[in-house]
Amino acid sequence: MTANNGPSLDDWLARLNALDPTRIELGLDRVQPVAAALGVLNPAARVITVAGTNGKGSTVALAESILRAQGLSVGCYTSPHILRFNERVRVNGLEAADAAIVAGLEAVEAARADTPLTYFEFITLAALWLFRQQPLDVWLLEIGLGGRLDVVNVVDPDVSVITSIGLDHMDWLGPDRDAIAREKAGILRPGRPVVCGEPDPPSALDVRLTAHDGPVLRLDQGGARWSDTSPWTLWVGDREWAGLPQPGLAGVSTRRNAAAAVAALCFAGCVPSLAALRSGLANARIQGRMQTIAASPETLVDTAHNAQAAGHLAQSLAALPAADGPLQCVLGMLADKDPAAVVQAFMEHWPARQPVVWRFAATAGPRGQEATVLKERAGVKGGCYPSVGAALDAARDAAGPIGRVVCFGSFLTVESALRHVHE
């Protein structure tokens, strides 16, 4: 219980989890009146909303760090969390305190009356209410699923960002990239700017962007470019920033995501100085994306759980200095994902001359699956283990002190690996 004898954050989360956190009800009709009652529909702050199959979290993290380096106050809402629920809601780089989140949840409870809300709607509205109480310059909002009907989209963005279009959540968003693109393009607003970071937009997105009546910046059509050098240079429109450091986030897509973030900030009237951009890039951090969690052997984790992300992960790993022996891959995926597509995409982007050893880990929970089932669905040879921790131990033993291990497949897999290694 809290100091005032009301429900604690743990109490609230237990109650919300009882609603079934896996339940999804897309649509804004129910949440719009609740959001209006909370006073979150017309914030004084500038709002940047980020959608995309992959790269959302990294783009938000980069934008957040750059804004803070400019001395601006920023609220940041992302999902899902990895270790602590509070990771989802940050103000000026700090996770929201339990009491602040509880106050938001209580405000939503009072405002909703008898309107039913899902887990994600409840916590999103609480985060927006919390931001509304602060004198913030910018809200950075990450879409949870799709875009058009996601509760985050209840707030009109001043700038919309679409990072990428890949195949994921097809049960909800549609069977192909065109259908998924239409959903994600639902975050666009008439007359307002949009940044597109997808290098190969499906035709539906291309049509939508061409018809948009506001400013459109496509990274791959001259809107922005960046050098492959180190230090590197970024150009957005007619602006140039040179002598940039390697970002604090690893991976082959980091400079692309940085370009999208900077373009969005420029549209929002937050053009970074060279000093602020250098500092923001260098200090940007995010959990679970090409994150090194142990040495001897080098052990990395990544939340990649779809084919597009797996391909990027393989490219990022291949760009690292060579390690000794085969790459040891630990894969743990939820039952509603496509492990065959993930493995295939990974191997297509991994150098053929470098061997890979696969180890399959069971995942728990209502969407989990046994390792033997995962292995069969993945369609490749490998060992099966009852947990991520057991698979990780076996992989690290096999790798030896100068080998390399990567553990990926879901946010829950990354959480299990982090807890196993550090706790």
C-alpha positions, 0 to 999 in steps of 0.5 A: 500500500502507499503512504496514504493507504491507497493502492500501490503501483504493484496493486494497480498493475495486479488489477490491470493484469487481471484485465488480461494484458494480452487483450487488444481492442483497437479503436479510439471511440471509447478512449476519446471521451476519457482522454477529453475528460483528462484534459490531454487532447490539446497539450501545450507541448509539441507532440512527436508521435513515432510509429513503425515495425522496427526502430521506434524505440531507438528513434525516440531514445535518440530524440529524447537525448538530443532534446535534453542536450538542448536543455528542453524538458521532455516526456517520453512514453514507450512500450513495452518495458523490459525490467520495470514498468516505470521504464515506459514513462520518463520525464527528462530522462528519469523513470516516473516514480511509483506515486506519479504513475499511481496518481495517473492511474487514479485520474484515469479511473475517475475520468473513465466512469463506467467506460471499459478500458484495456490494460494498454489504454489504461496505462497510456492515458495515465502517462498522458495525464502525468505529462499534462501535469508537467511544464514540458516542451515536447512529448515523445510518444511511441505507438504501441500497435499499428497507428491509426487505431492505437490509443496513443493516436488519440493525441494529435501529433505536431510531427509524425514519424514512420520508421519502417514497415515490416511484417509483424502483428498481421492478425491485427494490422493486415496480411502484407506491408501495404495493409500494415502501412495504411494502419501506420500512416493513420498517425498523419495529420492534415497539413502537419509534417511527416518523416518517413525512414522506411527505405523501401516504402510499399506502394500504399505508403508511397501513395499516402505520402504523395497525397499528404497535404503537409510537409513530407521528408523521406530520408531516401529521396534527398530529405536527409543523408549521412556519411559512412565515415567516423566521425560522420556528417548528417544533412537534413534539408539544407542543414549540416552537422559535421564531426558527429560521434558514434551514437551511444546506440549500436546497430546498422540502423542507428544513423538512419534512426538518428536522421529521422529523429533530427528531421522530426525535431527540426519540423517541431522547431527544436533544431539542435545545435552542433554541440547539442547533437554531438552530446545527444548522440553520444549519450543516447541509451536504450535497453535491449537493442544490440546491448552488451550485457557480459564479457568473456564471452561477449554476450549481447541481447536484442529484442528482434522478433520479426524478420526485418529486425532479425536481418538488421541484427545479423548485419549489425553483428557481422559488422563487429570485430570477428570473434572466436568460433561460431556465433552462438545464437539463443532464440526465445520467441512467443507462440504468435510469432514466425520463427522460420521467417526470423531464422531465415532473415537472420541467415540471409544477412549473416556471412555464409563463411561464419558458422552459427549454432542455434539454441532454443529456449522455452518461453513462459506465459500465455503466449509462450511455447516449449523449446521443442515446438520453437525448434520445429517451427524454426526449421533448423537444427539446435539444442533445446532448453527449458529456459533462457537462462539454461540456454544462455549458460550453455551458449556461453560455455560453448563460446569460450572466453573470446567467442560471441553469444547473442540472445534474442527473439522477444522483449521477454527473452531479453528480460530473462537474459538480463535477470539471469546474467545480472541477478 
